[in-house]
């Protein structure tokens, strides 16, 4: 079997959280779909709540503390990404957006992404398409067609029986699995390449505020 790695970011604020529950179901379904295609899967889950202080420090200083730097590297070097956020005020959470903001603008280019979101009411079911999908399109990532939204009712007796959550999860997972097997494995980053920690196209001269033309 070939082997691929999936990074999962969950932006839930509570513990336990329905955001993490959705993230776990999406990753499990994707791993199962990849197994059916003869692909072994390694899944790494990052709870953004645990990195909240480091994300804030990065936004204030421009430098990622070690725990955040390691998480960023794992996310950008993965073969695919599953990104799940709660919906606040009709859009993604501030924590979710703050993590995206500390990534290099080109770091997700071409990466297959499965988008997930959860909220208390089905009224926010379009948030994936009008808020989250455009964000990843701006980053030149490649979100699969199906985004998986879960309202609180999807976890209980009043769940949608026309398009059940389980069916939507399986459909999104199959699309992500197809996207993963349809491309070459992600290349591991060279930790000694300045672009690894300074950003693509930057050098130590940029870090020191100098350069050939300054």
HELIX and SHEET records of a PDB file:
HELIX    1   1 UNK A   18  UNK A   36  1                                  19    
HELIX    2   2 UNK A   48  UNK A   51  5                                   4    
HELIX    3   3 UNK A   52  UNK A   61  1                                  10    
HELIX    4   4 UNK A   66  UNK A   77  1                                  12    
HELIX    5   5 UNK A   94  UNK A  101  1                                   8    
HELIX    6   6 UNK A  122  UNK A  124  5                                   3    
HELIX    7   7 UNK A  127  UNK A  127  1                                   1    
HELIX    8   8 UNK A  128  UNK A  132  3                                   5    
HELIX    9   9 UNK A  133  UNK A  138  1                                   6    
HELIX   10  10 UNK A  152  UNK A  155  5                                   4    
HELIX   11  11 UNK A  165  UNK A  181  1                                  17    
HELIX   12  12 UNK A  195  UNK A  198  1                                   4    
HELIX   13  13 UNK A  204  UNK A  207  1                                   4    
SHEET    1   A 4 UNK A  39  UNK A  47  0                                        
SHEET    2   A 4 UNK A   2  UNK A  10  1                                        
SHEET    3   A 4 UNK A  80  UNK A  88  1                                        
SHEET    4   A 4 UNK A  91  UNK A  92 -1                                        
SHEET    1   B 5 UNK A  39  UNK A  47  0                                        
SHEET    2   B 5 UNK A   2  UNK A  10  1                                        
SHEET    3   B 5 UNK A  80  UNK A  88  1                                        
SHEET    4   B 5 UNK A 112  UNK A 119  1                                        
SHEET    5   B 5 UNK A 142  UNK A 143  1                                        
SHEET    1   C 5 UNK A  39  UNK A  47  0                                        
SHEET    2   C 5 UNK A   2  UNK A  10  1                                        
SHEET    3   C 5 UNK A  80  UNK A  88  1                                        
SHEET    4   C 5 UNK A 112  UNK A 119  1                                        
SHEET    5   C 5 UNK A 148  UNK A 151  1                                        
END                                                                             
